[in-house]
Amino acid sequence: MKKHIVCFGDSNTHGYCAMNDGRFDENERWTCLLQKELGEDYLILEEGLSGRTTCFNDPLFEGLSGLDYIYPCLMSHEPVDLLIIMLGTNDTKERFGASSACIALGLKRLVQKAISITDCWREKKPQILIVTPQNIGKEYEQSHVRSTMGAGCAEKSQGLAAEYREIAKLTGCEFLDANEVVSALPNDVDYMHLTAEGHQQLAEALAKKVREIIPGNGL
């Protein structure tokens, strides 16, 4: 039986490509590359949505709160063996007024809700991997996204890793900081989305981490 892994995130999970304002294809985005790395013992379920936050309702767009969607998401994919959450980039937007610590508390709410959805987990055993997204480059302030993202986003994103690590400890989750495994810089268009090289590096690191958490059937 395949191990079901839900990848829950924002545009960097959906595979947004800033170079052409499109989407990386199945040979480029990290979710698909992770599937190839892990092989037939695993089923990768893509749940990336551009603009998604941990728990904040965006006054400009509907349906972007991860907290509101996590229940139908997990139940539609049950039984779930592992949930990978990579969120926080959108939470740094100035209109939410959230510090790194507050964004982490939003993540904590999301994780706790996911854990509480007992019927979705195989053998009622919640397993969650929290991934800190790649930091926003300070250069974003000179890009076209500065007008909608607002000020201070890069600084807040840089504070997420330490905060998320503590949340992982408190909630009994696994943890990975993408900044420690992705050496490729964000793109030079908006300075906040992964490049193709970044997707590849993240997939390789996640494949190793996933096998440690839930070994394949042949291991």
N, C-alpha and C positions, 0 to 999 in steps of 0.2 A: 504494500500500500504506500502511495506517495506521501511525503511529508508536505503539508500545506503551509506555505509561508505568505502572509499578507504584507505587502510593502505599502505602508500608509504614509503619504507625504504630500508635498506641494509640487510646484512646477519642476523642481529638480528631480522628483520621482517620476512625474509625467514625462519628462524628457524635453523640456523647452530648450530650443536652440536659438540663442540671441543673435547669432550670425545671420540668420535668414528669417527670423521671427516665425519659425516653424517648430517642428518636433524632430528630434533625433529618431532614426528608424530602429528596427528590431536588431540590427547589427551594431548599434551604437549606444543605446541607453542602458544604464546600469542594471535595471531590472531584468532585461532580456539577456544581458551578458552574464548576470548572476545565474540565470537558468542554465545557460550553456556550461558555466563553470561547475555547477552542482550536478548536472546530469539528470537522468530519468528517475532517480529516487525522490526527487523533489518537484513540487509544482509551485512556481512563483506566480502570485496573483497581484497584478498591478493596480494600485489604488492611489494614484497621484492626481492631484487637482491644483491647477494654478491658482495662487492666491489663498490657499488653505492656511488657517491658523490653528493653534492648539485649542483655543476655546473662545476666541474673540469674534463677535459678530461684526462684520464689516458694514458700515452704514452705506457704502456705495454699491456693494454687490451681495447677492443673497447666497445662502448655502455654503459658506466658506468655513464655518466653525467645525473643526474636527470633532469636538465634543458632541455636537448634534448628530454627526453622521456615523460615529464609531459603532453604535449598536447595529443598525441595518447592514453596515459593511461587514462586520464580523459574522453576523448571523447568516448572511447570504453566502459566505464562504466556509461555513462550518462543515466538518471539524477543522479547527485551526491548530496547527502545531507551534507556530511562531508568528508573532506580530513584530514587524520592524517599523519603528516610528522615526521619521526624520522630518521634523517641523521646527519652526522658530524664525525663519528668515522673514516671513511676512509679518510676524508679530512685532518686529522691530519698527514697523511703520509709525511715523510720528502721530498719526491720527488715533492710534490706540493708547498712546501715553503710557506704555508699559516699559519698565526697566528690565534688565536681564533677569533679576530675581523674580519679578512678577511674571515674566514669560515662563520661567521655570515652574512657578506655581500653577500656571495654566497647563503645562505639560503634566504636572503631578495629577491634576484633576482628570485629564484625559486618560492617563495610565490607570488610575484607580477605577475609572468607569469601565475600561477595557477588562480589567481583572474581574470586575463584578459580573460580567456577562458570562456566567458559568456554563450556560448551555452551548456556547460556541466552541469551547476548548476540548480538544480530544482528551478523553479520560479526566475531564474537569481540571486539567493542569495548565494554568496560564503560563506562557513563556513569552517575554517581551524583550526586545533589543532596542534600546534607545540610542539613536545616532545623532550626534551634534552635527548640524550642517556646516559646510565650508563657510568660513567667515566672509562677510561682505567686504570687498576692497574699499578703502577710503576714496578711491578714485571715482566711485559711483556719484559723488557729489558734483562732478563735472560732466556727468552723463545726462541723457534725456529723462532717466527715471527719477532724478532728484526731485522734480516738481511734484510727483505723486507719492514717492516714498517719504519725503520729508527729511529733516535733519537728524543726526545722531544714530543712524541705523548701523553703520560700521562698528561704532564703539559698543553698541548693545550686543551685536552679534558676537563680538570678541569675548564678551563676558558669559556667553551661554555654556561653554564647555565645562567650566568649574561648577556652575549651577546645576547643569544636567547630571554631572557625575554624582553629585550629592542626592539628587532625586532618584537616580538609579539605585543607590545604596538604600535609601529610605523605603523604596517600593519593591526591593528584591529583584530588580531587572538587570539584564546584561547591559553593557555600555561600550560604545565605540565613538571616538572623536574623529570625524572625517578629516579634520585638519592634521591629524597625525599620520594618515595613510594616503592622502591625496596631495602630491607635491605639485601637480599642475595648477597654475594660477587660474582663477575664474576668467571668463572671457573678457576681452577688452572693449565690449560694447556697453554692458551695464554693470560689469564687475560683481555680479552676484549669482551667476548661473554657471554650472559646470561645463567645461569643454568636453569634447569627445574623449580626450586623454584622461580627464578627470573622471568621467563615467567608467572608463576601463579600470583605472586604479581603485576606485571605490568598489567595483564589482569583485575584483580580486581579493580585496581585504575582507569584504563581507562573506565571500565564499568560505574563506578560512574560518571566520568567526562562526558562521552558521554550522559548519561541520563540528565545531567544538560543542555547540549547544545541543544540536540534534543530529547525531551521526546518521549517515545513510543506512539503508537496510542491509547493505553488504559489509558494514564496518563493525 
